[in-house]
Amino acid sequence: MTATTTETAPPARLRDQAMALGVGALGGGLFFALAMPLAWMMGSMVFVSILALSGRTPVVNKRFRGVMVAILGVFLGSAFSPEVVDRAVQWAQALLVLFVYIVIGSGIVYLYLRRVAKFDPVTSYFASTPGGLSEMVLASEAMGGDPRRVSLVHTTRVLLIVLIIPFWFRLVMDVDVPAMMPPREGVVPEVQDWLILIACAAIGWPLAKLCRIPAAALVGPMIVSAVAHLLGLTYVTPPPIAVAAGQLVLGASVGCRFAGTALTLVWQTVRTAFVTTLMLLGLAIIAMLLFSDMIGVQPEAMALVLSPGGLAEMSLIALALGIDTAFVSTMHVFRIAIVVILAPSLYRIFRRG
């Protein structure tokens, strides 16, 4: 992988970066044209992964990737609002079910990855969480795991879920599911709003890095953005084009990790990921059947909450289906927070023990 070494000539490195972003944009554009959920990240990831597996060495500059990841962090944090906090108290039972689902689901998948698939402990841990594709890849890489296996497991899981759930609603219920999260309606951004969003990224990233928080470029801006939106300092989200660009770069950076990866490793990992995805979906269905009526939540809404997809995908599906979008998106914000913030911290505690 000469393109990732310090000996690589600058022209070659620039060429490899342009190749990665260009192919990623091509894949993202195609997926967007096909109206695939999370189109720019998934399309970029798939196309750049194929490019890397073909023997090429695409790369994405780490600093540039960090900036784009920070934009995604601000976007995730912007899902919080004072109204969300008020309603989240009413949904405490659903949140408890979600938390138990994450713990049990992660535990079952971890045992399978360790004892059956024979993954190493770090890779098994960060590949077992029901959510957080980009977050777990970044955290596993920081803690010495195999980011290629982690990204393959999570990529397969997300691909299966976005193929099963949205297309089921689209084909069976004739519901159109958009490819991008639309801008927040009724909010006209002003100069101070943009300055606050930029400050969330500029302050959150170095602050999280100073505190040694894993995946600091994502988690730091997410936390600061959440605080800003909870306090009502702004109600604006990053523009869709910026979020799409962040997804494109992040997808390309994940795909670059497959450079030099043997196809046998890819096949083995994808096959393992398929089994673990079915485990998580099966557990989600069981939890939905057991608790949706008990806590007074629509089964469809509970299914979207427990489906280990992404905040954008599940929220858009809920919006398209006329289900309680605030409930679904809020629960997924908490799911992301639980996985992104607690998972790396708990692993450090377990490792010391």
C-alpha positions in Angstrom: 0.0 0.0 0.0 2.6 2.5 -1.2 0.0 5.2 -1.4 -0.4 5.4 2.3 3.3 5.6 3.1 5.4 8.8 3.7 7.7 7.8 0.9 4.9 8.3 -1.7 5.6 11.2 -4.1 3.2 14.1 -3.6 1.9 13.9 -7.3 1.1 10.2 -6.8 -0.6 10.9 -3.5 -2.7 13.7 -5.0 -3.5 11.4 -7.9 -4.7 8.7 -5.5 -6.8 11.1 -3.5 -8.4 12.5 -6.6 -9.1 8.9 -7.8 -10.7 8.1 -4.4 -12.9 11.2 -4.3 -13.8 11.0 -8.0 -14.8 7.3 -7.9 -16.6 8.0 -4.6 -18.5 10.8 -6.2 -19.4 8.6 -9.1 -20.7 5.9 -6.8 -22.6 8.4 -4.6 -24.1 10.0 -7.6 -25.3 6.7 -9.0 -26.8 5.6 -5.7 -28.4 9.0 -5.4 -29.9 8.7 -8.8 -31.3 5.3 -7.8 -32.7 6.9 -4.6 -30.8 4.7 -2.3 -31.0 5.7 1.4 -27.7 7.2 2.6 -26.7 7.3 -1.0 -23.5 9.4 -0.9 -21.8 7.4 1.8 -22.9 3.9 0.7 -22.3 4.6 -3.0 -18.9 6.1 -2.3 -18.0 3.2 0.0 -19.0 0.5 -2.4 -17.3 2.0 -5.5 -14.1 2.9 -3.7 -14.0 -0.5 -2.0 -14.3 -2.2 -5.4 -11.5 0.1 -6.7 -9.3 -0.8 -3.7 -10.0 -4.5 -4.1 -9.1 -4.4 -7.8 -5.4 -3.6 -6.8 -5.5 0.2 -6.9 -4.4 2.3 -3.8 -6.9 5.1 -3.3 -6.3 7.3 -0.3 -8.1 10.1 1.6 -6.1 12.7 3.6 -6.7 12.2 7.3 -7.0 15.9 8.1 -9.5 16.4 5.3 -11.5 13.3 6.4 -11.5 14.7 10.0 -13.1 18.0 8.8 -15.8 16.2 6.9 -16.4 13.8 9.8 -16.8 16.8 12.1 -19.6 18.1 9.8 -21.4 14.8 10.3 -21.0 15.1 14.0 -22.6 18.6 14.0 -25.4 17.1 11.9 -26.0 14.3 14.4 -26.0 16.8 17.3 -28.5 19.1 15.6 -31.1 16.4 16.0 -31.4 17.4 19.6 -33.8 20.1 20.7 -35.6 21.2 23.8 -38.8 19.6 22.6 -36.9 16.3 22.1 -35.8 16.3 25.7 -39.3 16.9 27.0 -40.7 14.0 24.9 -37.8 11.7 25.7 -38.9 11.6 29.3 -42.2 10.2 28.1 -40.4 7.6 26.1 -38.3 6.3 29.0 -39.7 2.8 28.7 -38.9 2.6 25.0 -35.4 3.9 25.7 -34.9 1.2 28.3 -36.0 -1.5 25.7 -33.5 0.0 23.2 -30.7 0.0 25.7 -31.3 -3.6 26.7 -31.5 -4.5 23.0 -28.1 -2.9 22.4 -26.5 -4.7 25.3 -28.0 -8.2 24.5 -27.5 -7.8 20.8 -23.9 -6.7 21.1 -23.2 -9.5 23.5 -24.7 -12.2 21.3 -22.9 -10.9 18.2 -19.6 -10.6 20.2 -19.7 -14.2 21.3 -20.4 -15.3 17.8 -17.6 -13.3 16.3 -15.1 -14.5 19.0 -16.0 -18.2 19.2 -17.3 -19.0 15.7 -15.8 -16.4 13.4 -12.5 -16.3 15.5 -12.2 -12.5 15.3 -9.7 -10.8 17.8 -11.3 -9.2 20.9 -11.0 -5.6 19.7 -12.4 -6.3 16.3 -15.2 -8.5 17.7 -16.2 -5.8 20.2 -16.5 -2.9 17.8 -18.0 -5.1 15.0 -20.7 -6.3 17.4 -22.5 -3.1 18.1 -25.9 -2.7 16.4 -25.1 0.6 14.8 -22.4 3.2 14.3 -20.6 2.1 11.1 -18.3 5.1 10.8 -18.0 5.6 14.5 -17.0 2.0 15.3 -14.5 1.9 12.4 -12.8 5.0 13.8 -12.8 3.8 17.4 -11.5 0.3 16.5 -8.7 1.8 14.4 -7.7 4.0 17.4 -7.7 1.0 19.8 -5.8 -1.5 17.6 -8.5 -3.4 16.0 -8.9 -4.4 12.3 -10.9 -1.5 10.7 -11.3 -3.5 7.5 -13.2 -6.3 9.2 -15.2 -3.8 11.4 -16.2 -1.8 8.3 -17.1 -4.9 6.3 -19.3 -6.2 9.1 -21.1 -2.9 9.6 -21.3 -2.2 5.9 -22.9 -5.5 5.2 -25.4 -4.9 8.1 -26.3 -1.5 6.9 -26.6 -2.6 3.2 -28.9 -5.5 4.2 -31.1 -3.3 6.4 -31.4 -0.4 3.9 -32.2 -3.0 1.2 -34.8 -4.9 3.3 -36.7 -2.1 5.2 -36.9 0.8 2.7 -37.5 -1.3 -0.3 -40.1 -3.4 1.5 -42.1 -0.2 2.2 -41.4 1.1 -1.3 -42.5 -2.0 -3.2 -45.3 -3.3 -0.9 -46.7 0.0 0.5 -45.8 2.2 -2.5 -44.0 4.8 -0.4 -41.1 6.8 -1.8 -38.1 7.0 0.5 -35.8 9.9 -0.2 -32.0 9.5 -0.6 -31.0 12.5 1.5 -32.1 14.1 4.7 -34.1 17.2 3.7 -33.3 20.6 5.3 -35.3 21.5 8.4 -38.4 23.3 7.3 -39.4 26.7 8.7 -35.9 27.6 9.8 -34.1 30.4 7.9 -30.4 30.3 8.6 -28.7 33.6 9.5 -25.0 34.4 9.8 -24.9 33.7 13.5 -26.4 30.2 12.9 -23.6 29.3 10.5 -21.0 30.7 13.0 -22.4 28.5 15.8 -22.3 25.4 13.6 -18.7 26.1 12.6 -17.8 26.7 16.3 -19.4 23.4 17.2 -16.9 21.6 14.9 -14.0 23.9 15.7 -14.4 23.6 19.5 -15.8 20.0 19.8 -13.0 18.2 17.8 -9.9 19.5 19.7 -11.8 19.4 23.0 -12.7 15.7 22.6 -9.2 15.0 21.4 -7.8 16.7 24.5 -10.1 14.6 26.7 -8.9 11.5 24.7 -12.4 10.6 23.6 -12.2 8.0 20.8 -13.4 9.2 17.3 -12.9 12.7 18.6 -13.6 14.3 15.2 -17.1 12.9 15.3 -18.0 12.7 19.0 -16.7 16.1 20.0 -18.7 18.2 17.4 -21.8 16.0 18.1 -21.7 16.7 21.8 -21.1 20.5 21.4 -23.8 20.7 18.7 -26.3 18.8 20.9 -25.7 21.3 23.7 -26.1 24.2 21.4 -29.4 22.9 20.0 -30.7 21.9 23.4 -30.0 25.4 24.7 -31.8 26.8 21.8 -28.8 28.8 20.5 -29.6 27.6 17.0 -32.1 25.4 15.3 -30.2 25.1 12.0 -28.7 21.9 10.7 -25.7 21.8 8.2 -27.0 22.1 4.6 -27.7 18.8 2.8 -24.9 19.4 0.4 -22.4 19.6 3.2 -23.8 16.5 4.8 -23.7 14.7 1.5 -20.0 15.7 1.0 -19.2 14.5 4.5 -20.8 11.1 3.7 -19.0 10.9 0.4 -15.5 11.5 2.0 -16.2 9.2 4.9 -17.4 6.5 2.6 -14.4 6.8 0.4 -12.0 6.7 3.4 -13.6 3.5 4.6 -13.3 2.0 1.1 -9.6 3.0 1.0 -9.0 0.6 3.9 -9.7 -2.4 1.6 -6.6 -1.7 -0.5 -4.4 -4.8 -0.4 -7.2 -6.9 1.3 -7.5 -10.5 0.0 -10.8 -11.4 -1.6 -10.9 -14.5 0.7 -10.9 -12.2 3.7 -13.7 -10.1 2.2 -15.8 -13.1 1.5 -15.3 -14.7 4.9 -16.1 -11.4 6.7 -19.2 -10.6 4.6 -20.5 -14.1 5.2 -20.0 -13.7 8.9 -21.7 -10.2 8.8 -24.7 -11.7 7.1 -25.3 -14.1 10.0 -24.9 -11.4 12.6 -27.3 -9.1 10.8 -29.9 -11.8 10.9 -29.3 -12.2 14.6 -29.8 -8.5 15.3 -32.9 -8.3 13.1 -34.4 -11.4 14.7 -33.8 -9.9 18.2 -35.4 -6.6 17.1 -38.5 -8.5 15.9 -38.8 -10.4 19.2 -38.4 -7.1 21.2 -41.0 -5.4 19.0 -43.5 -8.2 19.5 -42.9 -8.3 23.3 -42.9 -4.7 24.2 -44.6 -2.5 21.5 -48.1 -3.0 22.9 -46.8 -3.0 26.5 -45.4 0.5 26.3 -48.0 1.8 23.9 -45.8 2.3 20.8 -46.8 1.4 17.3 -45.2 -1.9 16.2 -44.0 -0.1 13.0 -42.4 2.6 14.9 -40.8 0.2 17.3 -39.4 -1.8 14.4 -37.8 1.3 13.0 -36.4 2.2 16.4 -34.8 -1.2 16.9 -33.6 -1.7 13.3 -29.8 -1.2 13.5 -29.7 1.2 10.6 -28.8 4.9 10.7 -30.5 8.0 12.0 -31.0 9.5 8.6 -32.4 6.3 7.0 -34.8 5.4 9.8 -36.0 8.9 10.3 -36.7 9.4 6.6 -38.6 6.1 6.4 -40.7 7.2 9.5 -41.4 10.5 7.8 -42.5 8.9 4.6 -44.7 6.4 6.4 -46.3 9.0 8.6 -45.0 7.3 11.8 -43.9 9.4 14.8 -40.8 10.8 13.2 -39.7 12.6 16.3 -39.9 9.4 18.3 -38.0 7.3 15.8 -35.3 10.0 15.3 -34.9 10.7 19.0 -34.5 7.0 19.8 -31.8 6.7 17.1 -30.0 9.8 18.4 -29.9 8.0 21.8 -28.8 4.8 20.1 -25.9 6.6 18.4 -25.0 8.3 21.7 -25.0 5.0 23.6 -22.9 3.3 20.9 -20.5 6.1 20.1 -19.9 7.4 23.6 -20.3 4.4 25.9 -18.9 1.5 23.7 -15.3 2.8 23.5 -15.3 3.9 27.1 -16.6 0.6 28.4 -14.0 -1.2 26.3 -11.2 0.7 28.0 -12.7 -0.3 31.4 -13.0 -4.0 30.4 -9.4 -3.9 28.9 -8.0 -2.6 32.2 -10.0 -5.2 34.1 
